[in-house]
Every structure is written in C-alpha cells, then in structure tokens.
C-alpha cells in the first residue's frame, strides 16, 4: 500500500545520481571540483588539523588532545603494524598504514556529518588510489625481500606437484595480482554507498511521512526517524571498521610478501 499524500503524493527516495554531483568550481577544466571532492578536501584538512593540535606541544604528562592522538597512533602501531609485521617491519610500514587508516576513517565519517552527508570514499577515486598504493607496496616489499624469488614463488608455490601448476598458477596470478587491489577498493566503496543510500532513505522517508503523508500515515515518520538515528550510530561503527579492515588487509598482504617462503 502506498500512503496517500498531499502535493504530488510521491515519495522521492535516494538516487545513485547523488554520487555524481554537479561541478562547483573550475568547470570544464582538468581541476573540476564537485561536492564530493570538496568534502574530501575538508576531511583531509580536518585530519591534519586534529593531529597538529594533538602533537604540536608534546609533553611527558600528555594533554587530553595529545592523549587522543597517541591513542589513535598506538592503535595502528600495536594492533595492525607490529601485530602482523613485527617491530622491525612494522616500523618500516607504519607511516603508510597510519595514513591509510586515518584517511579512510575521516573520509568515511563525513557520511554522517550534517551538511556534508556523504562519505569521501563513496566514489571510486580514493578507494582505488589507496588500493593501488597497497598493491604497489606489497609487491615492493616482496621484491625487495627476495628479488629473485618473489614472483616465482607467488605464481609457482613451493611444494605443489608440477602437474598442478597449470591450474594453480593462473589462480595464484588472478588472486594475488588482480583481485587484491579490486577487493580492497570495492569493499570500501560499496559499504559507503550502501550506508549513504540507507541513511538518505530513512530520513527522506521521515520527511515524507511527517510533512507530506495524510492522517495516520504520519505516525510512520516516528519509526523511520528512530531507524535513521540508530543506523547513523551503526555507520560510525562501519566507518571505523572499514578503516581498520583496509589497513589490516594492507598489512596482511605485506606480511605475505615478506614471508620466508617468498
């Protein structure tokens, strides 16, 4: 049953066109800036400001801002870098993993901030860039560790019967050198797209029921409003989880490239 309503009587839900907004600045140039790109700039600026404020005056007895910055940095260092790569290699790749984690986190969180309301990672550019960086890093790590063996052992795993290489080698090539960067990219992007569409659906439905629908149908607005706020809190968890997963998988791929059998 479709609720009867005043006006045109139609419910206008979210559209995929929201991820392709009009150009705001520098139209018809290579430097076009639309709403999503502007949000990315804002996220990066806020990220830099937060860490500048938290680390500009480091003290033995840390301030609240310094404590928060150190807590975030220690989380990546201990739970991702050192846990998977050890202290030596973890220190080498810590700047990359820290950058990936906080960049993804801050751009994810723009999806629930009023007047921004869309994640900077919900369009393929940033997820793909980070996926390519992760891809290039684990190949660099493997080649640097074992220049003569990395590609050979990746495509021809030791211990596999020679006759099975005709099956194993194509699978290893696809899974190691093609699938990894795309799975990183698509996992992040699709989660942010779905989250945005659901939030828009809940809150646009709330507006429809409260201000457009007739009679008792207005009561449905209370339900969609509650679901909207609940899902907003869930999106905070998803934003953190996706940042963690992206950084964690990057560390896992690096760890596999550094494994002794390579």
Backbone as numpy.savetxt, mean C-alpha at the origin, in Angstrom:
# Nx Ny Nz CAx CAy CAz Cx Cy Cz
-36.37 -4.31 -3.46 -37.22 -3.11 -3.46 -36.33 -1.86 -3.46
-36.64 -0.93 -4.33 -35.90 0.34 -4.40 -36.65 1.39 -3.61
-36.01 2.09 -2.65 -36.72 3.09 -1.88 -37.27 4.18 -2.76
-38.53 4.58 -2.49 -39.05 5.73 -3.22 -38.39 6.97 -2.67
-38.24 7.99 -3.50 -37.48 9.16 -3.08 -38.00 10.37 -3.79
-37.65 11.51 -3.22 -37.96 12.76 -3.88 -36.92 13.04 -4.94
-37.11 14.10 -5.70 -36.15 14.44 -6.75 -36.19 13.41 -7.85
-35.00 13.00 -8.31 -34.96 12.01 -9.38 -35.20 10.60 -8.86
-35.23 10.44 -7.52 -35.53 9.14 -6.93 -34.47 8.09 -7.16
-33.24 8.50 -7.50 -32.19 7.55 -7.81 -31.08 7.64 -6.78
-30.48 6.48 -6.53 -29.31 6.41 -5.67 -28.07 6.39 -6.54
-27.17 7.34 -6.32 -25.94 7.41 -7.12 -24.78 6.90 -6.28
-24.37 5.67 -6.56 -23.29 5.05 -5.82 -21.92 5.43 -6.35
-20.87 4.84 -5.79 -19.50 5.16 -6.21 -19.23 4.69 -7.63
-18.31 5.35 -8.29 -17.95 5.03 -9.67 -16.45 4.88 -9.79
-16.02 4.00 -10.69 -14.59 3.82 -10.94 -13.97 5.09 -11.51
-14.80 6.00 -12.03 -14.28 7.25 -12.58 -13.65 8.13 -11.51
-13.95 7.87 -10.25 -13.34 8.64 -9.17 -11.83 8.46 -9.12
-11.34 7.37 -9.70 -9.90 7.12 -9.71 -9.22 7.74 -10.93
-10.00 8.47 -11.73 -9.45 9.17 -12.89 -9.97 10.61 -12.89
-9.59 11.39 -11.87 -10.13 12.75 -11.73 -9.58 13.70 -12.78
-10.25 14.84 -12.91 -9.81 15.86 -13.86 -8.49 16.49 -13.42
-7.77 17.01 -14.38 -6.50 17.68 -14.10 -6.78 19.01 -13.39
-5.98 19.29 -12.36 -6.11 20.53 -11.61 -5.08 21.56 -12.06
-3.83 21.11 -12.18 -2.75 22.02 -12.55 -1.99 21.46 -13.76
-1.42 22.38 -14.54 -0.52 22.05 -15.65 -1.17 21.12 -16.67
-2.39 21.41 -17.04 -3.08 20.60 -18.03 -2.34 20.61 -19.36
-2.41 19.49 -20.07 -1.80 19.33 -21.40 -0.29 19.49 -21.37
0.32 19.14 -20.25 1.78 19.11 -20.13 2.18 17.77 -19.54
3.47 17.42 -19.62 3.92 16.16 -18.99 3.82 16.18 -17.47
3.54 17.35 -16.88 3.52 17.49 -15.43 2.10 17.70 -14.89
1.12 17.13 -15.56 -0.27 17.27 -15.12 -0.45 16.76 -13.69
-1.20 17.51 -12.92 -1.47 17.14 -11.53 -2.97 17.09 -11.33
-3.46 15.91 -10.97 -4.87 15.77 -10.63 -5.01 15.61 -9.12
-6.22 15.34 -8.68 -6.49 15.29 -7.24 -5.67 14.19 -6.55
-5.55 13.03 -7.16 -4.83 11.93 -6.53 -3.34 12.22 -6.43
-2.76 12.80 -7.46 -1.34 13.17 -7.41 -1.11 14.23 -6.35
-2.04 15.19 -6.24 -1.92 16.21 -5.21 -1.99 15.58 -3.82
-2.85 14.60 -3.64 -2.94 13.89 -2.36 -1.64 13.16 -2.05
-1.02 12.60 -3.06 0.28 11.94 -2.85 1.32 12.95 -2.37
1.34 14.12 -2.98 2.28 15.15 -2.54 2.02 15.53 -1.08
0.75 15.65 -0.74 0.40 16.01 0.64 0.86 14.92 1.61
0.64 13.66 1.24 1.04 12.54 2.12 2.54 12.53 2.35
3.31 12.74 1.28 4.77 12.77 1.41 5.22 13.96 2.25
4.60 15.11 2.05 4.95 16.30 2.82 4.66 16.09 4.30
3.51 15.50 4.62 3.15 15.23 6.02 4.11 14.21 6.62
4.45 13.18 5.85 5.40 12.17 6.33 6.74 12.80 6.68
7.25 13.65 5.81 8.52 14.32 6.07 8.42 15.23 7.29
7.30 15.94 7.40 7.11 16.85 8.54 7.05 16.08 9.85
6.33 14.96 9.87 6.20 14.17 11.09 7.56 13.69 11.58
8.38 13.18 10.67 9.68 12.66 11.10 10.67 13.79 11.38
10.52 14.91 10.72 11.37 16.06 11.05 11.06 16.57 12.45
9.78 16.68 12.77 9.40 17.14 14.10 9.81 16.13 15.17
9.74 14.83 14.82 10.06 13.80 15.81 11.53 13.58 16.04
12.37 14.02 15.09 13.80 13.71 15.19 14.70 14.96 15.17
14.12 16.15 15.11 14.97 17.33 14.96 15.78 17.63 16.22
15.27 17.26 17.39 15.98 17.51 18.65 16.01 16.22 19.46
16.87 15.31 19.06 16.96 14.03 19.72 17.53 14.19 21.13
16.88 13.54 22.10 17.31 13.62 23.49 17.43 12.23 24.08
18.27 12.11 25.12 18.40 10.83 25.80 17.07 10.42 26.42
16.41 11.37 27.05 15.05 11.15 27.54 14.11 11.71 26.46
13.53 10.84 25.65 12.81 11.32 24.47 11.52 12.06 24.80
11.20 13.01 23.95 9.91 13.68 24.03 8.84 12.74 23.47
7.58 13.15 23.55 6.50 12.30 23.04 6.63 12.09 21.54
6.95 13.17 20.81 7.10 13.04 19.36 8.27 12.15 19.00
9.40 12.31 19.72 10.55 11.46 19.47 10.24 10.01 19.78
9.50 9.76 20.85 9.14 8.39 21.21 8.30 7.73 20.13
7.34 8.48 19.56 6.50 7.93 18.50 7.32 7.61 17.26
8.24 8.54 16.89 9.08 8.31 15.72 9.98 7.09 15.93
10.58 6.99 17.12 11.45 5.86 17.41 10.67 4.56 17.45
9.44 4.60 17.96 8.61 3.40 18.01 8.32 2.90 16.60
7.99 3.81 15.70 7.72 3.41 14.32 8.96 2.86 13.63
10.08 3.53 13.82 11.32 3.08 13.19 11.77 1.74 13.76
11.63 1.57 15.07 12.01 0.30 15.69 11.11 -0.83 15.24
9.84 -0.54 15.00 8.94 -1.58 14.51 9.44 -2.15 13.19
9.82 -1.29 12.26 10.32 -1.77 10.97 11.67 -2.46 11.15
12.53 -1.87 11.95 13.88 -2.43 12.13 13.84 -3.82 12.76
13.08 -3.96 13.84 13.07 -5.22 14.59 12.17 -6.26 13.94
10.93 -5.87 13.62 9.93 -6.84 13.21 9.97 -7.19 11.73
10.66 -6.40 10.93 10.74 -6.70 9.50 12.19 -6.94 9.09
13.04 -5.92 9.24 14.40 -6.00 8.71 15.23 -7.06 9.44
15.41 -6.90 10.75 16.28 -7.82 11.48 15.66 -9.19 11.64
14.36 -9.25 11.77 13.69 -10.54 11.96 13.87 -11.43 10.75
13.88 -10.87 9.56 13.98 -11.67 8.34 15.39 -11.70 7.75
16.12 -10.62 7.89 17.42 -10.51 7.22 18.60 -10.59 8.17
18.35 -10.59 9.48 19.45 -10.55 10.42 19.96 -9.12 10.60
20.83 -8.94 11.58 21.29 -7.59 11.90 22.13 -6.97 10.78
23.01 -7.76 10.18 23.92 -7.21 9.16 23.16 -6.81 7.90
22.44 -7.75 7.30 21.69 -7.44 6.08 20.48 -6.57 6.38
19.92 -6.72 7.58 18.81 -5.86 7.96 19.21 -4.41 7.98
20.41 -4.13 8.47 20.90 -2.75 8.50 21.11 -2.22 7.09
21.57 -3.07 6.18 21.81 -2.66 4.80 20.53 -2.21 4.11
19.47 -2.97 4.31 18.22 -2.71 3.59 17.18 -1.97 4.43
17.55 -1.58 5.64 16.60 -0.89 6.51 16.09 0.42 5.91
16.93 1.27 5.32 16.39 2.52 4.75 15.30 2.27 3.70
15.50 1.27 2.85 14.50 0.95 1.83 13.21 0.45 2.47
13.32 -0.49 3.39 12.13 -1.07 4.01 11.37 -0.03 4.82
12.10 0.86 5.50 11.45 1.91 6.27 10.71 2.88 5.35
11.34 3.25 4.25 10.71 4.15 3.29 9.45 3.54 2.71
9.53 2.27 2.31 8.36 1.59 1.75 7.23 1.54 2.77
7.54 1.14 3.99 6.50 0.98 5.01 5.76 2.29 5.27
6.51 3.35 5.53 5.85 4.60 5.91 5.24 5.33 4.71
5.83 5.17 3.54 5.24 5.77 2.35 3.88 5.13 2.06
3.84 3.80 2.09 2.57 3.11 1.85 1.56 3.44 2.94
2.00 3.46 4.19 1.09 3.74 5.30 0.45 5.11 5.18
1.25 6.15 4.96 0.71 7.50 4.91 -0.17 7.69 3.69
0.19 7.09 2.56 -0.66 7.22 1.38 -1.94 6.41 1.51
-1.90 5.31 2.24 -3.12 4.55 2.50 -4.08 5.34 3.38
-3.53 6.01 4.39 -4.36 6.71 5.37 -5.10 7.91 4.79
-4.63 8.43 3.66 -5.35 9.56 3.06 -6.76 9.15 2.62
-7.00 7.85 2.51 -8.32 7.38 2.10 -9.41 7.61 3.13
-9.04 7.87 4.39 -10.05 8.08 5.42 -9.99 9.49 6.01
-9.15 10.34 5.45 -9.01 11.71 5.97 -10.02 12.61 5.26
-10.84 13.32 6.01 -11.83 14.21 5.38 -11.19 15.19 4.41
-11.89 15.44 3.31 -11.50 16.34 2.22 -10.40 15.75 1.32
-9.81 14.64 1.73 -8.91 13.91 0.83 -9.67 12.68 0.32
-10.02 11.79 1.24 -10.99 10.72 0.98 -10.64 9.75 -0.14
-9.38 9.67 -0.49 -8.97 8.64 -1.45 -7.50 8.34 -1.21
-7.14 7.06 -1.24 -5.77 6.67 -0.96 -4.86 6.99 -2.12
-3.67 7.48 -1.81 -2.69 7.75 -2.86 -2.19 6.49 -3.54
-2.44 5.33 -2.91 -2.03 4.05 -3.49 -3.16 3.35 -4.24
-4.27 4.04 -4.43 -5.42 3.40 -5.10 -5.36 3.48 -6.61
-4.36 4.16 -7.15 -4.10 4.20 -8.59 -2.73 3.58 -8.82
-2.53 2.92 -9.91 -1.42 1.97 -10.07 -0.02 2.60 -9.99
0.12 3.89 -10.23 1.45 4.49 -10.33 2.36 4.20 -9.15
1.96 4.56 -7.94 2.80 4.36 -6.76 2.99 2.88 -6.43
1.92 2.06 -6.38 2.14 0.63 -6.12 3.08 -0.02 -7.13
2.94 0.34 -8.41 3.81 -0.25 -9.43 5.25 0.21 -9.25
5.45 1.48 -8.95 6.80 1.98 -8.72 7.46 1.25 -7.55
6.75 1.10 -6.45 7.31 0.41 -5.29 7.54 -1.07 -5.59
6.64 -1.68 -6.39 6.83 -3.07 -6.78 8.09 -3.25 -7.62
8.33 -2.32 -8.54 9.54 -2.39 -9.38 10.79 -2.19 -8.53
10.72 -1.27 -7.57 11.87 -1.04 -6.68 12.17 -2.29 -5.86
11.12 -2.91 -5.32 11.32 -4.15 -4.56 11.90 -5.24 -5.46
11.39 -5.34 -6.68 11.87 -6.33 -7.65 13.35 -6.11 -7.97
13.71 -4.88 -8.27 15.10 -4.57 -8.60 16.02 -4.81 -7.40
15.51 -4.56 -6.20 16.34 -4.72 -5.00 16.66 -6.18 -4.73
15.66 -7.06 -4.85 15.97 -8.46 -4.53 16.85 -9.08 -5.62
16.74 -8.63 -6.86 17.66 -9.12 -7.90 19.06 -8.60 -7.64
19.17 -7.32 -7.29 20.48 -6.74 -6.94 21.11 -7.50 -5.78
20.31 -7.79 -4.74 20.83 -8.49 -3.57 21.35 -9.88 -3.95
20.58 -10.60 -4.78 20.99 -11.93 -5.18 22.23 -11.93 -6.06
22.28 -11.02 -7.02 23.43 -10.96 -7.93 24.69 -10.54 -7.17
24.55 -9.60 -6.25 25.70 -9.14 -5.48 26.23 -10.24 -4.56
25.31 -11.05 -4.00 25.73 -12.12 -3.10 26.40 -13.25 -3.88
25.80 -13.67 -4.98 26.34 -14.77 -5.79 26.19 -14.45 -7.27
27.12 -13.65 -7.82 26.97 -13.22 -9.22 26.85 -14.37 -10.20
27.56 -15.45 -9.97 27.59 -16.54 -10.95 26.44 -17.54 -10.77
25.80 -17.53 -9.61 24.84 -18.60 -9.31 23.40 -18.13 -9.15
23.18 -16.84 -8.98 21.85 -16.39 -8.61 20.80 -16.79 -9.65
21.01 -16.40 -10.90 20.01 -16.71 -11.93 19.94 -18.20 -12.20
21.10 -18.87 -12.19 21.10 -20.31 -12.46 20.32 -21.07 -11.39
20.58 -20.77 -10.12 19.89 -21.48 -9.05 18.43 -21.06 -8.91
18.11 -19.84 -9.35 16.71 -19.41 -9.33 15.89 -20.17 -10.37
16.49 -20.39 -11.53 15.76 -21.05 -12.62 15.94 -22.56 -12.62
17.07 -23.03 -12.07 17.35 -24.47 -12.01 17.68 -24.84 -10.57
16.65 -24.94 -9.71 16.88 -25.19 -8.28 17.70 -26.46 -8.07
18.71 -26.40 -7.20 19.52 -27.60 -6.92 18.66 -28.71 -6.32
19.01 -29.95 -6.66 18.31 -31.11 -6.11 17.14 -31.60 -6.92
16.72 -30.83 -7.94 15.61 -31.25 -8.78 16.13 -32.17 -9.88
15.49 -33.31 -10.11 15.93 -34.20 -11.21 15.98 -33.45 -12.54
17.01 -33.73 -13.32 17.25 -32.99 -14.55 16.03 -33.02 -15.47
15.36 -34.14 -15.56 14.22 -34.26 -16.46 13.05 -33.36 -16.09
12.98 -32.92 -14.83 11.88 -32.08 -14.39 12.11 -30.59 -14.65
13.34 -30.24 -15.05 13.61 -28.83 -15.29 12.75 -28.24 -16.42
12.32 -29.09 -17.34 11.46 -28.60 -18.43 10.14 -28.07 -17.89
9.74 -28.56 -16.72 8.52 -28.07 -16.08 8.84 -27.02 -15.03
9.86 -27.29 -14.22 10.19 -26.43 -13.08 10.71 -25.08 -13.52
11.59 -25.05 -14.53 12.23 -23.79 -14.92 11.23 -22.73 -15.39
10.28 -23.04 -16.29 9.29 -22.01 -16.65 8.48 -21.52 -15.46
8.12 -22.46 -14.56 7.35 -22.07 -13.37 8.17 -21.12 -12.50
9.43 -21.46 -12.28 10.30 -20.62 -11.46 10.51 -19.25 -12.10
10.66 -19.22 -13.40 10.85 -17.94 -14.10 9.63 -17.04 -13.93
8.45 -17.62 -14.13 7.22 -16.83 -14.02 7.00 -16.37 -12.59
7.14 -17.29 -11.62 6.84 -16.95 -10.23 7.87 -16.00 -9.63
9.14 -16.16 -10.00 10.20 -15.35 -9.39 10.40 -14.02 -10.08
10.38 -14.01 -11.40 10.76 -12.80 -12.13 9.60 -12.05 -12.78
8.42 -12.62 -12.78 7.26 -11.94 -13.36 6.15 -11.68 -12.35
5.81 -12.70 -11.58 4.65 -12.60 -10.70 4.91 -11.71 -9.50
6.09 -11.75 -8.93 6.36 -11.05 -7.67 6.05 -9.56 -7.73
6.60 -8.80 -8.68 6.29 -7.36 -8.67 4.82 -7.06 -8.92
4.14 -7.89 -9.73 2.73 -7.63 -10.03 1.83 -7.99 -8.85
2.19 -9.05 -8.11 1.38 -9.38 -6.94 1.51 -8.30 -5.87
2.72 -7.77 -5.68 2.89 -6.67 -4.74 2.05 -5.47 -5.15
2.10 -5.15 -6.43 1.37 -3.99 -6.95 -0.13 -4.17 -6.81
-0.65 -5.29 -7.30 -2.10 -5.49 -7.36 -2.70 -5.69 -5.98
-1.98 -6.37 -5.07 -2.52 -6.58 -3.73 -2.78 -5.25 -3.04
-1.81 -4.36 -3.11 -1.95 -3.05 -2.47 -3.03 -2.22 -3.15
-2.94 -2.10 -4.46 -3.87 -1.23 -5.18 -5.32 -1.69 -5.04
-5.58 -2.98 -5.20 -6.95 -3.47 -5.16 -7.57 -3.33 -3.77
-6.77 -3.53 -2.73 -7.29 -3.32 -1.38 -7.73 -1.88 -1.16
-6.94 -0.94 -1.68 -7.28 0.46 -1.50 -8.48 0.87 -2.37
-8.58 0.30 -3.56 -9.74 0.59 -4.42 -11.02 0.09 -3.76
-11.01 -1.15 -3.30 -12.20 -1.74 -2.69 -12.59 -0.97 -1.43
-11.60 -0.61 -0.62 -11.89 0.14 0.59 -12.54 1.48 0.29
-12.03 2.19 -0.71 -12.60 3.48 -1.08 -14.03 3.33 -1.58
-14.26 2.35 -2.44 -15.60 2.16 -2.99 -16.61 1.82 -1.90
-16.20 1.02 -0.94 -17.12 0.66 0.14 -17.43 1.85 1.04
-16.42 2.64 1.35 -16.65 3.83 2.17 -17.59 4.81 1.46
-17.34 5.03 0.18 -18.21 5.93 -0.58 -19.62 5.37 -0.64
-19.74 4.06 -0.79 -21.06 3.42 -0.85 -21.83 3.65 0.46
-21.18 3.42 1.58 -21.85 3.58 2.87 -22.30 5.02 3.10
-21.39 5.97 2.86 -21.72 7.35 3.21 -22.62 8.01 2.16
-22.52 7.61 0.91 -23.46 8.14 -0.08 -24.86 7.55 0.14
-24.90 6.29 0.59 -26.20 5.69 0.93 -26.81 6.40 2.15
-25.95 6.75 3.11 -26.44 7.49 4.28 -27.06 8.82 3.86
-26.38 9.53 2.99 -26.90 10.81 2.51 -28.21 10.61 1.76
-28.29 9.57 0.96 -29.50 9.29 0.19 -30.69 9.01 1.12
-30.48 8.14 2.09 -31.58 7.78 2.98 -32.03 8.96 3.84
-31.06 9.75 4.35 -31.42 10.85 5.23 -32.09 12.02 4.49
-31.60 12.32 3.29 -32.01 13.56 2.64 -32.86 13.38 1.39
-32.94 12.14 0.87 -33.67 11.94 -0.37 -34.83 10.97 -0.23
-34.61 9.88 0.50 -35.64 8.85 0.62 -36.83 9.37 1.43
-37.98 8.77 1.17 -39.22 9.17 1.85 -39.51 8.28 3.07
-40.24 8.84 4.01 -40.85 8.09 5.10 -39.88 7.24 5.89
-40.32 5.98 6.13 -39.55 5.08 6.98 -38.21 4.67 6.41
-38.02 4.89 5.11 -36.74 4.52 4.51 -35.59 5.35 5.09
-35.91 6.49 5.68 -34.86 7.32 6.28 -34.15 6.60 7.42
-34.85 5.64 8.05 -34.25 4.91 9.16 -33.05 4.07 8.70
-33.05 3.66 7.43 -31.91 2.89 6.93 -30.62 3.71 6.97
-30.75 5.04 6.96 -29.58 5.89 7.01 -28.77 5.69 8.27
-29.45 5.41 9.41 -28.73 5.16 10.66 -27.83 3.92 10.53
-28.37 2.89 9.87 -27.58 1.67 9.69 -26.37 1.87 8.80
-26.57 2.53 7.66 -25.43 2.75 6.77 -24.40 3.69 7.40
-24.86 4.62 8.25 -23.92 5.52 8.93 -23.05 4.74 9.92
-23.67 3.84 10.67 -22.91 3.01 11.62 -21.92 2.13 10.89
-22.37 1.49 9.80 -21.46 0.66 9.02 -20.32 1.49 8.43
-20.63 2.72 8.02 -19.60 3.59 7.46 -18.51 3.91 8.46
-18.91 4.27 9.68 -17.91 4.57 10.72 -17.13 3.32 11.12
-17.82 2.18 11.21 -17.14 0.94 11.56 -16.12 0.56 10.48
-16.51 0.73 9.23 -15.59 0.37 8.15 -14.44 1.36 8.06
-14.66 2.61 8.48 -13.56 3.58 8.53 -12.48 3.11 9.50
-12.90 2.62 10.66 -11.93 2.09 11.63 -11.24 0.86 11.05
-11.99 0.03 10.34 -11.40 -1.15 9.70 -10.38 -0.75 8.65
-10.64 0.35 7.94 -9.71 0.82 6.92 -8.39 1.28 7.52
-8.42 1.80 8.75 -7.17 2.15 9.43 -6.31 0.90 9.61
-6.96 -0.18 10.04 -6.24 -1.45 10.19 -5.72 -1.96 8.86
-6.54 -1.86 7.81 -6.11 -2.30 6.48 -4.93 -1.47 5.98
-4.96 -0.16 6.23 -3.86 0.71 5.81 -2.55 0.28 6.45
-2.60 0.00 7.75 -1.41 -0.46 8.46 -0.98 -1.84 7.99
-1.95 -2.73 7.82 -1.65 -4.10 7.43 -1.03 -4.17 6.04
-1.56 -3.39 5.09 -1.02 -3.40 3.74 0.39 -2.83 3.69
0.67 -1.81 4.50 2.03 -1.26 4.57 2.98 -2.32 5.12
2.53 -3.02 6.15 3.35 -4.07 6.76 3.59 -5.21 5.77
2.54 -5.65 5.09 2.67 -6.76 4.15 3.62 -6.41 3.00
3.50 -5.19 2.48 4.35 -4.79 1.35 5.82 -4.79 1.77
6.11 -4.18 2.93 7.49 -4.15 3.41 7.98 -5.55 3.77
7.09 -6.35 4.38 7.46 -7.69 4.79 7.79 -8.57 3.58
6.95 -8.53 2.54 7.20 -9.35 1.35 8.47 -8.89 0.63
8.72 -7.59 0.64 9.97 -7.11 0.06 11.16 -7.71 0.80
11.10 -7.74 2.13 12.17 -8.33 2.93 12.27 -9.83 2.68
11.13 -10.50 2.53 11.13 -11.94 2.25 11.83 -12.23 0.93
11.52 -11.45 -0.11 12.15 -11.66 -1.41 13.65 -11.42 -1.34
14.05 -10.40 -0.60 15.48 -10.14 -0.43 16.14 -11.30 0.31
15.47 -11.78 1.35 16.02 -12.89 2.13 16.19 -14.14 1.27
15.21 -14.41 0.40 15.32 -15.56 -0.49 16.46 -15.38 -1.47
16.68 -14.18 -1.94 17.78 -13.92 -2.86 19.13 -14.08 -2.19
19.19 -13.82 -0.88 20.44 -13.91 -0.13 20.69 -15.29 0.44
19.73 -16.19 0.29 19.87 -17.54 0.88 21.10 -18.22 0.34
21.67 -19.07 1.15 22.95 -19.71 0.82 22.88 -20.55 -0.46
21.70 -21.17 -0.69 21.63 -22.03 -1.89 21.72 -21.24 -3.18
21.56 -19.89 -3.09 21.76 -19.07 -4.28 23.22 -18.73 -4.45
